[in-house]
Amino acid sequence: VIFAKKDEDVYTTDTPPKKIEGKAGAHLVDMILDRTGNKGTGKMTIKEGAERATAVGTMAAALDMRFVSFDKESRTKLADPLQPSVTKPASVDKQQLIKDVETALYCSKICSYAQGMNLIRQASDDYNWGVNLGECARIWKGGCIIRAQFLDSIKKAYDLDAKLPNLLIDPEFRKEIVDGQPSWRRVVSMTALAGLPTPAMFASLAYFDSYRSAFMSTASLVQAQRDFFGSHTFERVDQEGGKMFHCKWTDAHAI
């Protein structure tokens, strides 16, 4: 509906509203200034994710792009000086690309919902709310801006396992996201090489790749740096969990 809507039936925000004359033959989305607002649930969600120490990277990436788009003045100034070095494919199979983009979007959406549901679950655990995540999905479909058929699958997943640690390991979602990897990775790679920002897809794929990693060497390095710079201590792989250690990295460091 949004993409197909012509530049018509547009009104001012005056009181009373006045209908304006649109551009003949143009689509409305092409006439809307590329400057996105940001004032609601996105900000609250990212703040809450930080408070609950729960990863919400897909939503954070989407919100960041709203901030960047809102700063149109700076983007206009930087557009010419920051010329990209891009690699565009010599040819593209249009139908395959469409299929790949649809799959990449779907896989990214799974990750976004997984993050949101985990955030609600963490808050429920922290405050002893006893939230039924499957019931949340059902209620949203009945009266929320989401109301997606996708919520039926989420409800089904939590009905099968109310303690599901992540939507990614529900049998149905797991199969879809694992099978969709080739298309997902192709799209992310292609957009990166072409200089096209698709941060939410990047963030979703990073979330997927991170959560499928039983061992994250980069996390070990970060924790070592935290101890080096701030004496935040660390756990060891050869000791029981919860037992903390600190290193005297240099002569200037205290024990």
C-alpha positions as CSV (number, residue, x, y, z in Angstrom):
1,V,0.0,0.0,0.0
2,I,2.7,2.5,1.0
3,F,4.9,1.9,-2.1
4,A,1.8,2.0,-4.5
5,K,0.2,5.1,-3.1
6,K,0.2,8.0,-5.6
7,D,0.9,11.6,-4.5
8,E,-2.7,12.4,-3.7
9,D,-5.1,12.7,-0.6
10,V,-2.4,14.6,1.2
11,Y,-3.4,17.3,3.7
12,T,-1.7,20.0,5.8
13,T,-1.6,19.8,9.5
14,D,-3.4,23.2,9.8
15,T,-6.8,23.6,11.6
16,P,-8.8,22.9,9.6
17,P,-6.6,20.7,7.4
18,K,-6.2,21.8,3.7
19,K,-5.8,19.4,0.8
20,I,-2.7,20.0,-1.3
21,E,-2.2,19.4,-5.0
22,G,0.2,16.5,-5.4
23,K,2.7,15.9,-8.2
24,A,0.9,14.2,-11.1
25,G,2.0,10.6,-11.7
26,A,4.4,10.6,-8.7
27,H,4.4,8.1,-5.9
28,L,3.9,9.7,-2.4
29,V,6.9,7.9,-0.9
30,D,9.2,9.6,-3.5
31,M,7.8,13.0,-2.4
32,I,8.4,12.5,1.3
33,L,11.6,14.2,2.7
34,D,14.3,11.7,3.7
35,R,14.3,13.0,7.3
36,T,12.9,10.5,9.8
37,G,11.5,11.5,13.2
38,N,12.4,9.7,16.4
39,K,10.6,10.3,19.7
40,G,8.8,7.1,20.9
41,T,9.1,3.4,21.6
42,G,12.4,3.0,19.8
43,K,14.3,5.2,22.3
44,M,12.5,3.5,25.3
45,T,13.3,0.0,24.0
46,I,17.0,0.7,23.5
47,K,17.3,2.4,26.9
48,E,15.5,-0.6,28.5
49,G,17.8,-3.0,26.7
50,A,20.8,-1.3,28.2
51,E,19.2,-1.4,31.7
52,R,18.4,-5.1,31.4
53,A,21.8,-6.0,29.7
54,T,19.8,-7.6,26.9
55,A,21.0,-7.4,23.3
56,V,18.6,-5.4,21.1
57,G,21.1,-4.6,18.3
58,T,18.7,-4.8,15.4
59,M,16.4,-2.2,16.9
60,A,19.4,-0.1,18.0
61,A,20.7,-0.1,14.4
62,A,17.4,1.0,13.1
63,L,17.1,3.8,15.6
64,D,20.7,5.0,14.8
65,M,19.7,5.3,11.1
66,R,16.7,7.5,12.1
67,F,19.2,9.8,13.9
68,V,21.5,9.8,10.9
69,S,18.6,10.5,8.5
70,F,17.3,13.3,10.7
71,D,20.7,15.1,10.4
72,K,20.1,15.8,6.7
73,E,22.1,19.0,6.8
74,S,25.3,17.1,7.7
75,R,24.6,14.3,5.2
76,T,24.2,16.9,2.5
77,K,27.6,18.4,3.3
78,L,29.4,15.0,3.6
79,A,27.9,13.5,0.4
80,D,30.5,14.8,-2.0
81,P,33.6,14.7,0.1
82,L,33.0,11.1,1.3
83,Q,32.9,9.3,-2.1
84,P,32.6,5.6,-1.7
85,S,34.9,2.9,-3.1
86,V,32.3,0.4,-4.3
87,T,32.1,-2.8,-6.2
88,K,29.0,-3.3,-8.2
89,P,28.2,-6.7,-9.7
90,A,28.6,-6.9,-13.5
91,S,25.2,-8.5,-13.7
92,V,22.3,-9.3,-11.4
93,D,19.7,-12.0,-11.6
94,K,16.7,-9.8,-10.7
95,Q,14.4,-12.6,-9.6
96,Q,17.1,-14.2,-7.4
97,L,17.9,-10.8,-5.9
98,I,14.2,-10.3,-5.0
99,K,14.1,-13.7,-3.4
100,D,17.3,-13.1,-1.5
101,V,16.1,-9.7,-0.2
102,E,12.8,-11.2,1.0
103,T,14.6,-14.0,2.8
104,A,17.2,-11.6,4.3
105,L,14.4,-9.3,5.5
106,Y,12.6,-12.3,7.0
107,C,15.7,-13.6,8.8
108,S,16.4,-10.2,10.2
109,K,12.8,-9.9,11.4
110,I,13.1,-13.1,13.3
111,C,16.2,-11.7,15.1
112,S,14.4,-8.5,15.8
113,Y,11.5,-10.2,17.4
114,A,13.8,-12.6,19.3
115,Q,15.5,-9.6,20.8
116,G,12.3,-7.9,21.7
117,M,10.8,-11.1,23.3
118,N,14.0,-11.7,25.3
119,L,13.9,-8.1,26.6
120,I,10.4,-8.6,27.8
121,R,11.3,-11.9,29.4
122,Q,14.3,-10.3,31.2
123,A,12.2,-7.5,32.6
124,S,9.6,-10.0,33.7
125,D,12.3,-12.0,35.5
126,D,13.8,-8.9,37.1
127,Y,10.5,-7.7,38.4
128,N,8.8,-11.0,38.9
129,W,5.9,-10.2,36.6
130,G,5.4,-13.7,35.3
131,V,4.8,-12.5,31.7
132,N,3.4,-15.1,29.3
133,L,5.2,-14.4,26.1
134,G,2.9,-16.4,24.0
135,E,-0.1,-14.5,25.4
136,C,1.8,-11.3,24.6
137,A,2.0,-12.2,20.9
138,R,-1.8,-13.1,20.9
139,I,-2.7,-9.7,22.5
140,W,-0.5,-7.7,20.2
141,K,-2.2,-9.3,17.2
142,G,-5.6,-8.2,18.6
143,G,-4.8,-4.6,19.1
144,C,-1.3,-3.3,18.4
145,I,0.4,-1.5,15.5
146,I,2.2,-4.8,14.8
147,R,-0.7,-7.2,14.3
148,A,1.4,-9.3,11.9
149,Q,0.5,-12.9,11.0
150,F,4.1,-13.6,12.1
151,L,2.8,-13.3,15.7
152,D,0.9,-16.5,15.3
153,S,4.2,-18.4,14.8
154,I,5.7,-16.7,17.8
155,K,2.7,-17.7,20.0
156,K,3.0,-21.2,18.7
157,A,6.7,-21.3,19.6
158,Y,6.1,-20.2,23.2
159,D,3.0,-22.5,23.5
160,L,5.3,-25.4,22.7
161,D,8.0,-24.2,25.2
162,A,7.1,-21.4,27.6
163,K,10.8,-21.3,28.8
164,L,12.2,-21.0,25.3
165,P,15.5,-19.2,25.8
166,N,15.4,-17.6,22.3
167,L,13.1,-17.7,19.3
168,L,16.1,-18.8,17.2
169,I,16.1,-22.3,18.6
170,D,12.4,-22.9,18.1
171,P,12.3,-25.8,15.6
172,E,10.3,-23.9,13.0
173,F,12.2,-20.6,13.3
174,R,15.6,-22.4,13.5
175,K,14.9,-24.2,10.2
176,E,13.8,-21.0,8.5
177,I,16.8,-19.0,9.6
178,V,19.4,-21.7,9.0
179,D,18.0,-22.4,5.5
180,G,17.8,-18.6,4.8
181,Q,21.5,-18.0,5.6
182,P,22.9,-18.1,2.0
183,S,20.4,-15.4,0.8
184,W,20.9,-13.4,4.0
185,R,24.7,-13.4,3.6
186,R,24.5,-12.6,-0.1
187,V,22.4,-9.5,0.5
188,V,24.5,-8.2,3.4
189,S,27.7,-8.8,1.4
190,M,26.2,-7.2,-1.8
191,T,25.0,-4.1,0.0
192,A,28.3,-3.6,1.8
193,L,30.3,-3.9,-1.4
194,A,27.8,-1.5,-3.2
195,G,28.0,1.1,-0.4
196,L,24.4,0.8,0.5
197,P,23.6,1.1,4.3
198,T,21.5,-1.8,5.6
199,P,22.4,-1.6,9.3
200,A,19.5,-3.6,10.7
201,M,20.3,-6.5,8.4
202,F,24.0,-6.3,9.4
203,A,23.1,-6.2,13.1
204,S,20.7,-9.1,12.8
205,L,23.3,-11.3,11.1
206,A,25.8,-10.3,13.7
207,Y,23.3,-11.3,16.4
208,F,22.7,-14.6,14.8
209,D,26.5,-15.3,14.3
210,S,27.2,-14.3,17.9
211,Y,24.5,-16.4,19.5
212,R,25.6,-19.5,17.5
213,S,29.2,-19.1,18.8
214,A,29.8,-21.3,21.8
215,F,33.2,-19.5,22.2
216,M,33.8,-15.9,21.4
217,S,37.5,-15.0,21.4
218,T,36.7,-11.4,20.9
219,A,34.8,-11.3,24.3
220,S,37.9,-12.7,26.0
221,L,39.9,-9.9,24.5
222,V,37.4,-7.2,25.6
223,Q,37.3,-8.6,29.1
224,A,41.1,-8.5,29.2
225,Q,41.0,-4.9,28.1
226,R,38.4,-4.1,30.8
227,D,40.7,-5.5,33.4
228,F,43.8,-3.8,32.0
229,F,42.1,-0.3,31.9
230,G,39.7,-0.5,34.8
231,S,40.5,-3.5,37.0
232,H,37.1,-5.1,36.2
233,T,38.5,-8.6,36.8
234,F,37.7,-11.7,34.7
235,E,36.7,-15.4,34.9
236,R,38.9,-18.2,33.7
237,V,38.1,-21.1,31.4
238,D,39.9,-23.5,33.7
239,Q,38.1,-22.4,36.9
240,E,34.5,-22.7,38.1
241,G,32.2,-19.9,36.9
242,G,31.7,-16.9,39.2
243,K,35.3,-17.0,40.6
244,M,37.0,-13.7,39.6
245,F,40.6,-12.9,38.9
246,H,42.7,-9.9,38.2
247,C,46.1,-9.6,36.4
248,K,49.0,-7.3,37.3
249,W,49.5,-6.4,33.7
250,T,52.4,-4.0,34.2
251,D,54.5,-2.7,37.1
252,A,52.1,0.3,37.2
253,H,49.1,-2.0,37.9
254,A,48.1,-2.8,41.5
255,I,47.3,-6.3,42.6
